[in-house]
Amino acid sequence: MGSDFYRENILDHYRNPRNRGTLEGAQIRHEDMNPLCGDQVRFEVRLDDGGRVEAAAFDGRGCAISQASASMLTEAVQGKTLDEIKTMDKDDVLAMLGIPLSPVRLKCALLALKVLQAGIYRYEAEHAGGREA
């Protein structure tokens, strides 16, 4: 499988995004943007009773890389714990995308993960003392 396969996969996720929209009952919601290019991503997560991701959704606008990365990430985090997601890094995102990226495109690719992890940290801080958000 060459880089053409991965490019096609990226375009498929961009043209036919998975889990795009809002998520009923989401406990985690966070949004941010890349000020350099204007890409924008909102990530939402609903947890099951065991603290694992039951469902994830995203919305946003931007280039094919940022939007495909967000789409792929909604699938990749299904069933994971918040701690598992917090350990994800650029290598995980690059493995999902399957192609090398320039530093500028890497920022596009990492936006969704950055938004998701920031949302998790905010959620955990809000719930640290047992107080509900």
N, CA, C and O of each residue as an XYZ file, in Angstrom:
532
protein
N       0.841     -1.186      0.000
C       0.000      0.000      0.000
C       0.880      1.240      0.000
O       1.653      1.468      0.930
N       0.755      2.018     -1.029
C       1.569      3.211     -1.154
C       0.883      4.429     -0.600
O      -0.204      4.355     -0.025
N       1.545      5.563     -0.785
C       0.999      6.806     -0.258
C      -0.285      7.215     -0.976
O      -1.069      7.997     -0.439
N      -0.511      6.690     -2.198
C      -1.762      6.997     -2.900
C      -2.966      6.486     -2.124
O      -4.000      7.152     -2.064
N      -2.832      5.298     -1.527
C      -3.912      4.744     -0.714
C      -4.234      5.690      0.438
O      -5.402      5.969      0.711
N      -3.202      6.180      1.110
C      -3.415      7.056      2.258
C      -3.993      8.395      1.833
O      -4.834      8.963      2.530
N      -3.549      8.894      0.707
C      -4.116     10.155      0.203
C      -5.602      9.980     -0.112
O      -6.413     10.856      0.191
N      -5.950      8.858     -0.713
C      -7.357      8.567     -1.007
C      -8.165      8.451      0.281
O      -9.296      8.931      0.347
N      -7.597      7.823      1.296
C      -8.268      7.685      2.586
C      -8.513      9.052      3.219
O      -9.587      9.304      3.765
N      -7.518      9.933      3.144
C      -7.671     11.292      3.668
C      -8.785     12.016      2.929
O      -9.640     12.648      3.550
N      -8.777     11.927      1.607
C      -9.826     12.584      0.822
C     -11.198     11.998      1.120
O     -12.190     12.725      1.155
N     -11.260     10.682      1.337
C     -12.533     10.056      1.669
C     -13.072     10.586      3.002
O     -14.258     10.895      3.114
N     -12.206     10.690      4.003
C     -12.635     11.219      5.310
C     -13.012     12.696      5.208
O     -13.878     13.167      5.945
N     -12.371     13.421      4.309
C     -12.695     14.837      4.123
C     -14.052     14.991      3.420
O     -14.882     15.805      3.823
N     -14.257     14.207      2.381
C     -15.501     14.302      1.600
C     -16.682     13.629      2.291
O     -17.824     14.063      2.140
N     -16.408     12.577      3.041
C     -17.443     11.802      3.735
C     -17.064     11.640      5.202
O     -16.781     10.528      5.648
N     -17.055     12.732      5.950
C     -16.574     12.668      7.325
C     -17.418     11.728      8.184
O     -18.641     11.667      8.061
N     -16.730     11.007      9.046
C     -17.399     10.131      9.996
C     -17.688     10.927     11.265
O     -16.863     11.721     11.717
N     -18.859     10.704     11.826
C     -19.224     11.284     13.127
C     -19.191     12.814     13.147
O     -18.837     13.416     14.161
N     -19.557     13.437     12.034
C     -19.614     14.898     11.996
C     -20.960     15.353     12.552
O     -22.006     14.791     12.226
N     -20.913     16.365     13.385
C     -22.143     16.932     13.936
C     -22.038     17.113     15.433
O     -20.944     17.194     15.992
N     -23.187     17.176     16.072
C     -23.218     17.324     17.525
C     -23.577     15.986     18.151
O     -24.131     15.104     17.497
N     -23.255     15.856     19.412
C     -23.427     14.595     20.113
C     -24.335     14.801     21.322
O     -23.974     15.499     22.270
N     -25.504     14.194     21.279
C     -26.451     14.259     22.393
C     -25.810     13.672     23.652
O     -25.248     12.578     23.619
N     -25.900     14.404     24.753
C     -25.403     13.906     26.034
C     -23.894     13.929     26.195
O     -23.356     13.244     27.065
N     -23.205     14.703     25.376
C     -21.738     14.768     25.476
C     -21.325     15.416     26.794
O     -21.844     16.465     27.175
N     -20.385     14.777     27.479
C     -19.841     15.370     28.705
C     -18.647     16.275     28.406
O     -18.349     17.194     29.170
N     -17.977     16.014     27.307
C     -16.793     16.790     26.940
C     -17.079     17.515     25.634
O     -17.454     16.904     24.634
N     -16.895     18.826     25.664
C     -17.036     19.660     24.462
C     -15.919     20.687     24.497
O     -15.726     21.378     25.498
N     -15.197     20.782     23.413
C     -14.139     21.789     23.350
C     -13.935     22.190     21.895
O     -14.127     21.391     20.978
N     -13.546     23.431     21.708
C     -13.371     23.983     20.366
C     -12.141     24.865     20.343
O     -11.840     25.556     21.316
N     -11.428     24.837     19.222
C     -10.269     25.713     19.067
C      -9.990     25.857     17.578
O     -10.618     25.213     16.737
N      -9.043     26.708     17.287
C      -8.674     26.923     15.890
C      -7.173     27.110     15.753
O      -6.471     27.402     16.721
N      -6.703     26.935     14.538
C      -5.318     27.198     14.199
C      -5.283     28.617     13.632
O      -5.755     28.838     12.517
N      -4.733     29.585     14.377
C      -4.765     30.968     13.918
C      -3.940     31.217     12.652
O      -4.162     32.206     11.954
N      -2.998     30.333     12.356
C      -2.167     30.531     11.170
C      -2.940     30.299      9.871
O      -2.715     30.985      8.874
N      -3.854     29.323      9.893
C      -4.553     28.996      8.653
C      -6.068     29.132      8.762
O      -6.764     29.114      7.746
N      -6.588     29.268      9.986
C      -8.021     29.430     10.168
C      -8.794     28.128     10.326
O     -10.015     28.163     10.478
N      -8.116     26.973     10.296
C      -8.805     25.707     10.527
C      -9.455     25.751     11.906
O      -8.887     26.287     12.858
N     -10.653     25.181     11.999
C     -11.410     25.199     13.232
C     -11.992     23.807     13.490
O     -12.493     23.158     12.572
N     -11.923     23.353     14.751
C     -12.461     22.045     15.120
C     -13.149     22.131     16.471
O     -12.621     22.714     17.418
N     -14.345     21.537     16.547
C     -15.025     21.323     17.821
C     -15.125     19.816     18.005
O     -15.524     19.099     17.088
N     -14.765     19.338     19.185
C     -14.809     17.905     19.474
C     -15.764     17.687     20.629
O     -15.772     18.461     21.586
N     -16.573     16.631     20.547
C     -17.509     16.272     21.603
C     -17.361     14.787     21.901
O     -17.174     13.974     20.997
N     -17.448     14.444     23.194
C     -17.284     13.052     23.620
C     -18.348     12.714     24.660
O     -18.622     13.494     25.573
N     -18.938     11.536     24.498
C     -19.832     10.986     25.510
C     -19.173      9.745     26.093
O     -18.708      8.870     25.363
N     -19.142      9.682     27.416
C     -18.486      8.577     28.118
C     -19.525      7.571     28.600
O     -20.657      7.936     28.916
N     -19.128      6.305     28.653
C     -20.000      5.291     29.245
C     -19.788      5.286     30.755
O     -18.985      6.064     31.272
N     -20.496      4.424     31.458
C     -20.401      4.378     32.921
C     -19.014      3.992     33.415
O     -18.651      4.306     34.548
N     -18.240      3.318     32.578
C     -16.885      2.917     32.958
C     -15.823      3.947     32.614
O     -14.636      3.701     32.828
N     -16.230      5.106     32.080
C     -15.276      6.157     31.754
C     -14.593      5.992     30.408
O     -13.597      6.658     30.129
N     -15.123      5.109     29.575
C     -14.579      4.935     28.224
C     -15.415      5.731     27.228
O     -16.583      6.030     27.477
N     -14.801      6.070     26.097
C     -15.507      6.821     25.069
C     -16.573      5.922     24.449
O     -16.280      4.901     23.826
N     -17.805      6.340     24.643
C     -18.944      5.635     24.062
C     -19.228      6.158     22.656
O     -19.591      5.400     21.757
N     -19.054      7.474     22.484
C     -19.269      8.107     21.182
C     -18.442      9.389     21.110
O     -18.187     10.042     22.122
N     -18.034      9.731     19.897
C     -17.293     10.970     19.660
C     -17.797     11.602     18.377
O     -18.160     10.907     17.428
N     -17.816     12.918     18.357
C     -18.241     13.651     17.171
C     -17.381     14.903     17.040
O     -16.772     15.365     18.005
N     -17.346     15.436     15.830
C     -16.610     16.680     15.604
C     -17.390     17.536     14.618
O     -18.283     17.061     13.916
N     -17.032     18.786     14.589
C     -17.498     19.682     13.547
C     -16.401     20.703     13.337
O     -15.523     20.861     14.186
N     -16.445     21.381     12.239
C     -15.432     22.386     11.984
C     -15.338     22.716     10.515
O     -16.165     22.312      9.698
N     -14.305     23.459     10.216
C     -14.036     23.824      8.827
C     -12.534     23.962      8.678
O     -11.818     24.265      9.633
N     -12.081     23.737      7.474
C     -10.654     23.850      7.235
C     -10.210     22.950      6.111
O     -11.015     22.462      5.318
N      -8.933     22.745      6.060
C      -8.331     21.970      4.973
C      -8.637     20.482      5.115
O      -9.126     20.025      6.148
N      -8.341     19.751      4.064
C      -8.598     18.307      4.046
C      -7.861     17.602      5.169
O      -8.405     16.676      5.770
N      -6.642     18.012      5.467
C      -5.861     17.342      6.517
C      -6.511     17.534      7.880
O      -6.668     16.562      8.619
N      -6.888     18.741      8.231
C      -7.458     18.977      9.567
C      -8.802     18.278      9.732
O      -9.080     17.706     10.785
N      -9.624     18.321      8.711
C     -10.950     17.725      8.818
C     -10.895     16.193      8.741
O     -11.640     15.514      9.449
N     -10.035     15.656      7.904
C      -9.869     14.199      7.832
C      -9.276     13.665      9.126
O      -9.677     12.603      9.604
N      -8.335     14.385      9.687
C      -7.729     13.977     10.953
C      -8.784     13.922     12.058
O      -8.796     12.986     12.857
N      -9.664     14.912     12.107
C     -10.733     14.929     13.106
C     -11.680     13.750     12.906
O     -12.077     13.093     13.868
N     -12.035     13.488     11.666
C     -12.913     12.356     11.350
C     -12.280     11.037     11.785
O     -12.928     10.212     12.428
N     -11.021     10.847     11.433
C     -10.313      9.618     11.805
C     -10.193      9.487     13.325
O     -10.299      8.389     13.871
N      -9.973     10.608     13.997
C      -9.808     10.580     15.443
C     -11.098     10.153     16.143
O     -11.045      9.467     17.163
N     -12.256     10.550     15.607
C     -13.510     10.119     16.236
C     -13.621      8.601     16.228
O     -14.180      8.018     17.156
N     -13.100      7.963     15.203
C     -13.125      6.504     15.137
C     -12.047      5.890     16.027
O     -12.278      4.870     16.676
N     -10.886      6.506     16.054
C      -9.745      5.948     16.789
C      -9.948      5.956     18.297
O      -9.380      5.114     18.992
N     -10.742      6.887     18.823
C     -10.886      6.988     20.278
C     -12.048      6.159     20.836
O     -12.218      6.077     22.053
N     -12.834      5.555     19.974
C     -13.957      4.735     20.442
C     -13.455      3.658     21.399
O     -12.537      2.910     21.065
N     -14.051      3.578     22.581
C     -13.696      2.558     23.556
C     -12.470      2.857     24.396
O     -12.141      2.085     25.297
N     -11.785      3.959     24.123
C     -10.570      4.304     24.888
C     -10.943      5.053     26.173
O     -11.996      5.685     26.265
N     -10.059      4.963     27.145
C     -10.208      5.759     28.366
C      -9.619      7.143     28.110
O      -8.879      7.353     27.149
N      -9.963      8.076     28.984
C      -9.404      9.427     28.852
C      -7.895      9.400     29.023
O      -7.181     10.136     28.341
N      -7.398      8.559     29.927
C      -5.945      8.457     30.119
C      -5.258      7.947     28.852
O      -4.174      8.415     28.504
N      -5.878      6.998     28.167
C      -5.299      6.490     26.912
C      -5.255      7.590     25.860
O      -4.280      7.702     25.117
N      -6.296      8.393     25.793
C      -6.339      9.483     24.805
C      -5.299     10.550     25.131
O      -4.687     11.128     24.232
N      -5.105     10.806     26.426
C      -4.114     11.830     26.820
C      -2.698     11.419     26.441
O      -1.830     12.281     26.310
N      -2.443     10.130     26.262
C      -1.090      9.696     25.876
C      -0.882      9.716     24.367
O       0.241      9.536     23.898
N      -1.943      9.932     23.603
C      -1.797      9.982     22.141
C      -0.955     11.203     21.768
O      -1.016     12.246     22.419
N      -0.163     11.040     20.694
C       0.700     12.135     20.271
C       0.762     12.207     18.746
O       0.007     11.536     18.043
N       1.673     13.033     18.261
C       1.763     13.264     16.819
C       2.040     11.972     16.050
O       1.584     11.821     14.917
N       2.785     11.038     16.653
C       3.059      9.782     15.957
C       1.777      8.986     15.714
O       1.634      8.338     14.678
N       0.849      9.036     16.668
C      -0.437      8.356     16.488
C      -1.231      8.992     15.346
O      -1.834      8.290     14.535
N      -1.225     10.313     15.290
C      -1.948     11.015     14.227
C      -1.300     10.739     12.869
O      -1.995     10.481     11.887
N       0.024     10.793     12.817
C       0.719     10.516     11.555
C       0.475      9.083     11.094
O       0.366      8.829      9.894
N       0.388      8.142     12.036
C       0.091      6.755     11.674
C      -1.312      6.645     11.084
O      -1.528      5.887     10.138
N      -2.264      7.393     11.632
C      -3.631      7.386     11.088
C      -3.645      7.933      9.666
O      -4.287      7.371      8.779
N      -2.931      9.032      9.462
C      -2.928      9.683      8.151
C      -2.100      8.903      7.133
O      -2.473      8.800      5.964
N      -0.982      8.359      7.584
C      -0.180      7.494      6.733
C       0.726      8.165      5.725
O       1.300      7.489      4.872
N       0.869      9.482      5.801
C       1.762     10.179      4.873
C       2.613     11.179      5.656
O       2.181     11.678      6.695
N       3.808     11.473      5.169
C       4.624     12.504      5.826
C       4.009     13.884      5.586
O       3.393     14.134      4.550
N       4.187     14.766      6.557
C       3.622     16.106      6.456
C       4.674     17.155      6.760
O       5.579     16.933      7.564
N       4.543     18.292      6.111
C       5.408     19.432      6.418
C       5.017     19.971      7.788
O       3.937     19.656      8.286
N       5.881     20.780      8.409
C       5.548     21.341      9.726
C       4.224     22.117      9.739
O       3.477     22.038     10.714
N       3.930     22.851      8.687
C       2.679     23.616      8.633
C       1.485     22.664      8.568
O       0.494     22.873      9.268
N       1.564     21.638      7.749
C       0.477     20.657      7.631
C       0.358     19.816      8.894
O      -0.730     19.342      9.221
N       1.460     19.625      9.605
C       1.413     18.869     10.856
C       0.530     19.597     11.871
O      -0.225     18.959     12.604
N       0.622     20.925     11.917
C      -0.250     21.698     12.811
C      -1.711     21.477     12.456
O      -2.553     21.385     13.349
N      -2.026     21.390     11.178
C      -3.395     21.108     10.730
C      -3.829     19.724     11.206
O      -4.943     19.546     11.699
N      -2.943     18.758     11.052
C      -3.255     17.377     11.407
C      -3.447     17.198     12.903
O      -4.256     16.373     13.328
N      -2.715     17.958     13.708
C      -2.748     17.797     15.160
C      -3.833     18.623     15.845
O      -4.047     18.478     17.048
N      -4.517     19.483     15.100
C      -5.521     20.356     15.711
C      -6.599     19.559     16.441
O      -6.927     19.888     17.581
N      -7.152     18.535     15.826
C      -8.229     17.764     16.460
C      -7.756     17.104     17.754
O      -8.469     17.129     18.757
N      -6.573     16.522     17.740
C      -6.047     15.893     18.953
C      -5.823     16.937     20.042
O      -6.127     16.695     21.210
N      -5.295     18.089     19.664
C      -5.078     19.180     20.625
C      -6.406     19.600     21.259
O      -6.485     19.793     22.472
N      -7.436     19.739     20.442
C      -8.758     20.145     20.932
C      -9.335     19.073     21.858
O      -9.845     19.384     22.934
N      -9.253     17.829     21.441
C      -9.777     16.734     22.253
C      -9.064     16.652     23.602
O      -9.715     16.547     24.641
N      -7.748     16.698     23.592
C      -6.998     16.592     24.847
C      -7.260     17.794     25.753
O      -7.365     17.629     26.969
N      -7.367     18.983     25.198
C      -7.684     20.168     26.005
C      -9.066     20.015     26.629
O      -9.268     20.386     27.785
N     -10.009     19.476     25.881
C     -11.343     19.232     26.411
C     -11.326     18.234     27.555
O     -12.044     18.406     28.540
N     -10.518     17.198     27.435
C     -10.391     16.195     28.496
C      -9.814     16.829     29.758
O     -10.331     16.607     30.853
N      -8.755     17.613     29.615
C      -8.142     18.254     30.782
C      -9.126     19.214     31.453
O      -9.186     19.284     32.681
N      -9.884     19.939     30.664
C     -10.881     20.855     31.235
C     -11.969     20.067     31.967
O     -12.366     20.431     33.074
N     -12.444     18.997     31.351
C     -13.463     18.138     31.962
C     -12.967     17.573     33.291
O     -13.689     17.584     34.287
N     -11.738     17.085     33.297
C     -11.174     16.519     34.527
C     -11.011     17.579     35.615
O     -11.253     17.303     36.789
N     -10.606     18.778     35.235
C     -10.457     19.859     36.220
C     -11.807     20.249     36.802
O     -11.911     20.517     37.999
N     -12.836     20.285     35.973
C     -14.171     20.641     36.436
C     -14.772     19.572     37.349
O     -15.623     19.872     38.186
N     -14.330     18.339     37.187
C     -14.899     17.239     37.957
C     -13.955     16.734     39.056
O     -14.229     15.711     39.683
N     -12.873     17.427     39.284
C     -11.868     16.980     40.257
C     -12.424     16.903     41.672
O     -12.101     15.974     42.412
N     -13.248     17.856     42.054
C     -13.794     17.862     43.418
C     -15.179     17.247     43.496
O     -15.896     17.442     44.477
N     -15.555     16.503     42.463
C     -16.877     15.902     42.448
C     -17.965     16.878     42.023
O     -19.152     16.556     42.062
N     -17.547     18.077     41.617
C     -18.532     19.079     41.191
C     -18.844     18.862     39.719
O     -17.949     18.579     38.923
N     -20.082     18.992     39.368
C     -20.525     18.800     37.985
C     -20.308     20.079     37.185
O     -20.353     21.184     37.726
N     -20.072     19.906     35.881
C     -19.874     21.059     35.003
C     -21.183     21.742     34.711
O     -21.212     22.736     33.986
